[in-house]
């Protein structure tokens, strides 16, 4: 009796888990069968997103950029014109010292030259007396000749009028006066003065030093104006106003600044061209003039342009109408640009480049007002590629 009961309990323990498992599998399949499959949406191609800007022609100014080095527009070597010992030296006669026109630099001992002036004056006085004496003798000779009762005596000859003696004495006086002028000039030359507003670039003279005529004692550079020699490609010259030699016309405006210091900008002007093309570099040189480079007469903030300083130069050229300006990054090799056409398809367009600037390119042909210029960089720019244009101002 107990044996069948044990068998029934064992069978129940085995079948019950299997029944639960089968019910679970069946329920899962039923639920999966009732679940609706999500509806698949058809895929649509949105196009390649690109940043675009609308083309618009306008009046543009040609900007030519270059570099150069500041140098004085006047520079001379100071040399004495007379010989002697330096008896006075300006305390400013040192490298960097500033002088105004006519301000004394140094003085050579004057004693010998003052004596020469005194001697020349005495010689002039002596010559004047000799000439006056000869003139009186000529008057006496003429009077005596007039009293002589000679038939057909005619006009008095040069021996009577003492014409030759008078010419000799007049020549002696002229020579004496010329010697006096030279002596006075040499006395004046003992004091060397600044020939124009300038500064001492270099000096080699000291108090008590004996100087010989023609010996270099200092280098003197003008401070009223400076020059910057700028090398340009020959093709750039046509955009600029370059005054001809002797012309009073104004040259193109120039903006001079120190590298990486835009706030240091100074204004200048093209003054001339050197008038030739360098055979090696094939470049032309124009000269830019800047007033008051050392800021000596300027009020407020002013950046000095020291001699030898390397500067950036921006030359402002002609203004041209109906010119299209595009960012330089939008121009691709071969002078082509990419356009998004009305069907939002990529179009490759050849353009006519007029001038290339640092950040932009000026075009004189190839684009029309309203064209959508692509600014984005594309790995592959195939004609007809579907695009999704985004205005540049929205893409920022």
C-alpha positions as CSV (number, residue, x, y, z in Angstrom):
1,X,0.0,0.0,0.0
2,X,2.8,2.3,0.9
3,X,4.8,1.4,-2.2
4,X,2.3,2.7,-4.8
5,X,1.9,5.9,-2.7
6,X,5.7,6.6,-2.8
7,X,5.8,6.1,-6.6
8,X,2.9,8.6,-7.1
9,X,4.7,11.2,-5.0
10,X,8.0,10.7,-7.0
11,X,6.2,11.0,-10.3
12,X,4.5,14.2,-9.2
13,X,7.8,15.8,-8.2
14,X,9.2,15.1,-11.7
15,X,6.2,16.1,-13.8
16,X,5.2,19.3,-12.0
17,X,8.4,21.3,-12.9
18,X,8.1,20.1,-16.5
19,X,4.5,21.2,-16.6
20,X,5.4,24.7,-15.3
21,X,8.2,25.0,-17.8
22,X,5.9,24.0,-20.7
23,X,3.3,26.5,-19.6
24,X,5.9,29.3,-19.5
25,X,7.3,28.5,-23.0
26,X,3.8,28.4,-24.4
27,X,2.9,31.7,-22.7
28,X,6.0,33.4,-24.1
29,X,5.3,32.2,-27.6
30,X,1.7,33.4,-27.3
31,X,2.9,36.9,-26.2
32,X,5.4,37.1,-29.0
33,X,2.8,36.2,-31.5
34,X,0.5,38.9,-30.2
35,X,3.2,41.6,-30.3
36,X,3.1,43.8,-33.5
37,X,6.3,44.2,-35.5
38,X,7.3,47.9,-35.6
39,X,6.7,49.6,-38.9
40,X,9.9,50.3,-40.8
41,X,10.3,53.9,-42.1
42,X,11.7,54.3,-45.6
43,X,15.3,55.8,-45.5
44,X,15.8,59.1,-47.2
45,X,19.2,60.7,-48.1
46,X,19.5,64.1,-46.4
47,X,22.5,65.3,-48.4
48,X,26.0,66.4,-47.3
49,X,25.7,69.3,-44.9
50,X,27.8,72.3,-46.1
51,X,28.2,75.9,-44.9
52,X,27.3,78.4,-47.7
53,X,27.3,82.2,-48.2
54,X,25.6,84.2,-50.8
55,X,27.7,85.9,-53.4
56,X,27.4,89.7,-53.8
57,X,29.6,92.0,-55.9
58,X,30.7,95.3,-54.4
59,X,33.4,97.9,-54.6
60,X,36.6,96.5,-53.1
61,X,40.0,98.1,-52.3
62,X,43.1,96.3,-53.4
63,X,45.4,95.7,-50.4
64,X,49.0,94.8,-51.1
65,X,50.9,93.4,-48.1
66,X,54.7,93.3,-47.7
67,X,57.5,93.7,-45.2
68,X,60.5,96.0,-44.9
69,X,63.1,97.5,-42.7
70,X,63.1,101.0,-41.3
71,X,66.0,103.3,-42.3
72,X,66.6,107.0,-42.1
73,X,65.7,109.1,-45.2
74,X,68.8,111.2,-44.5
75,X,72.2,109.9,-43.2
76,X,75.5,111.6,-43.5
77,X,79.0,111.3,-42.1
78,X,80.1,114.3,-40.1
79,X,83.7,115.4,-41.0
80,X,85.6,118.6,-40.0
81,X,86.5,121.0,-42.8
82,X,89.4,122.4,-40.8
83,X,92.2,121.0,-38.7
84,X,92.7,121.5,-35.0
85,X,92.2,120.3,-31.4
86,X,88.6,119.8,-30.1
87,X,88.2,122.5,-27.4
88,X,84.4,121.9,-26.7
89,X,82.2,118.9,-27.2
90,X,78.4,118.8,-26.8
91,X,77.4,116.4,-24.0
92,X,74.8,115.0,-26.4
93,X,77.4,114.0,-28.9
94,X,77.0,110.3,-28.1
95,X,75.3,107.5,-29.8
96,X,71.5,108.2,-29.7
97,X,72.0,111.9,-29.0
98,X,69.3,114.2,-30.6
99,X,70.0,117.5,-32.2
100,X,68.0,120.2,-33.8
101,X,69.0,122.0,-37.0
102,X,71.9,124.4,-36.3
103,X,72.6,123.1,-32.8
104,X,76.4,122.9,-32.2
105,X,78.0,119.5,-32.0
106,X,81.6,120.5,-31.2
107,X,84.1,123.3,-31.6
108,X,87.7,123.2,-32.8
109,X,90.3,125.6,-31.2
110,X,89.8,129.0,-32.8
111,X,92.9,130.9,-31.8
112,X,94.9,130.1,-35.0
113,X,91.9,130.9,-37.2
114,X,91.2,134.2,-35.4
115,X,94.8,135.2,-36.1
116,X,94.3,134.4,-39.7
117,X,91.3,136.6,-39.8
118,X,93.2,139.5,-38.2
119,X,96.0,139.1,-40.7
120,X,93.6,139.0,-43.6
121,X,91.9,142.2,-42.4
122,X,95.3,143.9,-42.2
123,X,96.2,142.8,-45.7
124,X,92.8,144.2,-47.0
125,X,93.5,147.5,-45.3
126,X,97.0,147.7,-46.8
127,X,95.6,146.9,-50.2
128,X,92.9,149.6,-49.8
129,X,95.6,152.2,-49.0
130,X,97.7,151.2,-52.0
131,X,94.8,151.5,-54.3
132,X,93.8,154.9,-52.9
133,X,97.4,156.1,-53.3
134,X,97.6,154.9,-56.9
135,X,94.3,156.6,-57.6
136,X,95.7,160.0,-56.3
137,X,98.8,159.5,-58.3
138,X,96.7,159.0,-61.4
139,X,94.8,162.2,-60.7
140,X,98.1,164.2,-60.4
141,X,99.5,162.7,-63.6
142,X,96.4,163.7,-65.5
143,X,96.6,167.2,-64.2
144,X,100.2,167.5,-65.2
145,X,99.4,166.2,-68.7
146,X,96.6,168.7,-69.1
147,X,98.9,171.6,-68.3
148,X,101.4,170.6,-70.9
149,X,101.1,172.7,-74.1
150,X,101.8,170.1,-76.7
151,X,100.4,170.2,-80.3
152,X,98.2,167.2,-81.2
153,X,98.7,165.6,-77.9
154,X,95.4,163.7,-78.3
155,X,94.0,161.5,-75.5
156,X,96.2,160.6,-72.5
157,X,97.7,157.1,-72.8
158,X,97.7,154.3,-70.1
159,X,101.0,155.5,-68.8
160,X,99.6,158.9,-68.1
161,X,96.4,157.6,-66.6
162,X,98.3,154.9,-64.7
163,X,95.5,152.5,-65.8
164,X,97.8,149.4,-65.5
165,X,98.9,150.4,-61.9
166,X,95.3,150.9,-60.9
167,X,94.3,147.5,-62.2
168,X,97.2,145.9,-60.3
169,X,96.2,147.6,-57.0
170,X,92.5,146.7,-57.5
171,X,93.5,143.0,-58.1
172,X,95.6,143.1,-55.0
173,X,92.6,144.4,-53.0
174,X,90.3,141.7,-54.5
175,X,92.7,139.0,-53.5
176,X,93.1,140.4,-50.0
177,X,89.3,140.5,-49.6
178,X,89.0,136.9,-50.9
179,X,91.6,135.8,-48.3
180,X,89.6,137.6,-45.6
181,X,86.4,135.7,-46.6
182,X,88.3,132.4,-46.6
183,X,89.7,133.2,-43.1
184,X,86.3,134.1,-41.8
185,X,84.8,130.9,-43.3
186,X,87.5,128.8,-41.7
187,X,86.9,130.4,-38.4
188,X,83.2,129.7,-38.8
189,X,84.0,126.1,-39.7
190,X,85.7,125.5,-36.3
191,X,82.2,125.1,-35.0
192,X,80.4,122.1,-36.4
193,X,76.6,122.3,-36.3
194,X,73.7,119.9,-37.0
195,X,72.8,120.2,-40.7
196,X,69.2,119.0,-40.0
197,X,67.1,117.5,-37.2
198,X,68.7,114.2,-36.4
199,X,70.4,111.8,-34.0
200,X,73.9,110.5,-33.6
201,X,74.0,106.9,-35.0
202,X,77.7,106.5,-34.2
203,X,80.6,108.7,-33.0
204,X,84.4,108.5,-32.7
205,X,85.6,111.8,-31.2
206,X,86.6,113.1,-27.8
207,X,87.5,116.3,-26.1
208,X,91.1,117.4,-26.7
209,X,91.4,115.1,-29.7
210,X,93.3,116.5,-32.7
211,X,91.2,116.4,-35.8
212,X,92.3,116.5,-39.4
213,X,90.2,117.9,-42.2
214,X,88.1,115.2,-43.8
215,X,88.4,112.7,-40.9
216,X,85.0,111.0,-40.1
217,X,83.9,111.8,-36.5
218,X,80.2,110.8,-36.4
219,X,77.3,109.4,-38.4
220,X,74.2,111.6,-38.3
221,X,70.7,110.3,-39.2
222,X,67.6,112.5,-39.8
223,X,64.7,112.2,-37.5
224,X,62.0,114.1,-39.4
225,X,61.3,111.2,-41.7
226,X,62.1,107.6,-42.2
227,X,62.0,105.3,-45.2
228,X,61.0,101.7,-45.7
229,X,62.1,99.9,-48.8
230,X,59.4,97.4,-49.8
231,X,59.9,94.6,-52.3
232,X,56.8,93.8,-54.4
233,X,56.0,91.5,-57.3
234,X,55.9,93.4,-60.6
235,X,52.2,92.5,-61.1
236,X,51.3,94.4,-57.8
237,X,52.6,97.7,-59.0
238,X,49.6,98.4,-61.2
239,X,47.3,98.7,-58.2
240,X,49.4,101.4,-56.5
241,X,49.9,105.2,-57.0
242,X,53.7,105.7,-57.3
243,X,54.8,109.3,-57.8
244,X,57.2,109.9,-60.7
245,X,60.6,111.5,-60.0
246,X,60.1,115.2,-59.3
247,X,56.3,114.8,-59.1
248,X,54.3,116.4,-56.3
249,X,51.4,114.0,-56.6
250,X,50.5,111.9,-53.5
251,X,51.4,108.2,-53.5
252,X,49.3,105.3,-52.1
253,X,48.7,105.3,-48.4
254,X,50.6,102.8,-46.3
255,X,49.9,101.3,-42.8
256,X,53.0,100.3,-41.0
257,X,52.9,98.1,-37.9
258,X,55.2,95.9,-35.9
259,X,54.7,92.1,-36.4
260,X,51.9,90.8,-34.2
261,X,51.2,94.3,-32.8
262,X,48.3,95.7,-34.8
263,X,47.8,98.5,-32.2
264,X,51.2,99.9,-33.1
265,X,50.0,101.0,-36.6
266,X,51.6,104.1,-38.1
267,X,50.6,105.9,-41.3
268,X,52.9,106.5,-44.3
269,X,52.9,107.0,-48.0
270,X,54.6,105.7,-51.1
271,X,57.1,108.4,-52.1
272,X,58.9,106.8,-55.1
273,X,60.1,103.7,-56.8
274,X,63.7,102.7,-57.3
275,X,62.8,102.3,-60.9
276,X,64.2,98.8,-61.7
277,X,63.5,95.1,-61.3
278,X,65.9,93.0,-59.4
279,X,67.5,90.5,-61.8
280,X,67.7,87.8,-59.1
281,X,64.4,88.0,-57.3
282,X,62.4,89.7,-60.1
283,X,60.9,92.0,-57.5
284,X,60.5,95.8,-57.7
285,X,61.2,98.1,-54.8
286,X,59.0,101.0,-53.7
287,X,59.9,103.4,-50.9
288,X,57.4,104.3,-48.2
289,X,58.0,107.5,-46.2
290,X,56.9,108.0,-42.6
291,X,56.9,111.3,-40.8
292,X,58.2,111.7,-37.2
293,X,59.4,108.0,-36.9
294,X,60.7,108.6,-33.4
295,X,57.5,110.2,-32.2
296,X,59.4,113.4,-31.2
297,X,56.5,115.7,-32.2
298,X,53.6,113.4,-31.5
299,X,51.0,113.9,-28.8
300,X,49.6,110.8,-27.0
301,X,50.5,107.2,-27.7
302,X,52.9,106.6,-30.5
303,X,55.1,103.7,-31.4
304,X,58.7,104.7,-32.4
305,X,60.0,103.1,-35.6
306,X,63.6,102.7,-34.8
307,X,66.2,102.3,-37.5
308,X,66.7,98.7,-38.5
309,X,63.3,97.6,-37.2
310,X,61.5,95.0,-39.2
311,X,57.9,96.0,-39.9
312,X,54.7,94.9,-41.8
313,X,53.5,97.2,-44.5
314,X,49.9,97.3,-45.8
315,X,49.7,99.3,-49.1
316,X,46.2,100.5,-49.9
317,X,45.7,100.5,-53.6
318,X,42.9,101.2,-56.1
319,X,39.2,100.8,-55.4
320,X,37.5,98.6,-58.0
321,X,33.7,98.3,-58.6
322,X,31.7,95.1,-59.2
323,X,34.2,92.8,-57.6
324,X,33.4,89.6,-55.7
325,X,35.3,89.0,-52.5
326,X,35.4,85.4,-51.2
327,X,37.2,83.8,-48.2
328,X,40.6,82.4,-49.3
329,X,39.6,79.0,-48.0
330,X,36.8,78.9,-50.5
331,X,39.2,78.9,-53.5
332,X,40.6,75.5,-54.4
333,X,43.6,74.5,-56.6
334,X,43.2,75.4,-60.2
335,X,41.2,78.5,-59.3
336,X,37.9,76.7,-58.8
337,X,35.1,77.1,-56.3
338,X,32.2,75.0,-55.3
339,X,28.6,76.2,-55.7
340,X,25.3,74.8,-54.3
341,X,22.9,75.2,-57.2
342,X,19.2,75.7,-57.0
343,X,18.7,71.9,-56.8
344,X,21.1,71.7,-53.9
345,X,23.6,69.9,-56.0
346,X,27.3,70.6,-56.0
347,X,28.6,72.5,-59.0
348,X,32.3,73.1,-59.7
349,X,32.9,76.6,-61.1
350,X,36.1,78.1,-62.7
351,X,36.7,81.7,-61.5
352,X,38.9,84.6,-62.7
353,X,41.2,85.7,-59.9
354,X,42.0,89.4,-59.8
355,X,44.0,89.6,-56.5
356,X,44.9,87.3,-53.6
357,X,45.0,88.8,-50.2
358,X,46.0,87.1,-46.9
359,X,42.4,86.2,-45.9
360,X,40.4,86.8,-49.0
361,X,40.5,86.6,-52.8
362,X,39.1,89.1,-55.2
363,X,37.4,87.8,-58.3
364,X,36.5,89.6,-61.5
365,X,34.6,86.8,-63.1
366,X,33.1,83.3,-62.7
367,X,30.5,84.0,-60.0
368,X,27.1,85.8,-60.1
369,X,25.2,87.7,-57.5
370,X,23.1,85.3,-55.5
371,X,25.3,82.2,-56.1
372,X,25.6,80.0,-53.0
373,X,29.3,79.7,-52.4
374,X,30.4,76.6,-50.4
375,X,32.8,77.4,-47.6
376,X,33.1,73.9,-46.1
377,X,35.9,71.6,-46.9
378,X,34.9,68.3,-48.6
379,X,36.9,65.2,-48.8
380,X,35.4,64.4,-52.2
381,X,33.8,67.2,-54.3
382,X,32.0,65.3,-57.1
383,X,29.9,67.3,-59.5
384,X,26.2,66.7,-58.7
385,X,26.6,65.6,-55.1
386,X,23.4,66.2,-53.1
387,X,23.9,68.8,-50.5
388,X,22.2,70.2,-47.4
389,X,23.3,73.9,-47.4
390,X,23.4,75.7,-44.1
391,X,23.9,79.5,-44.1
392,X,27.3,80.4,-42.7
393,X,25.9,82.7,-40.1
394,X,23.7,79.9,-38.8
395,X,26.6,77.4,-38.9
396,X,28.6,79.5,-36.4
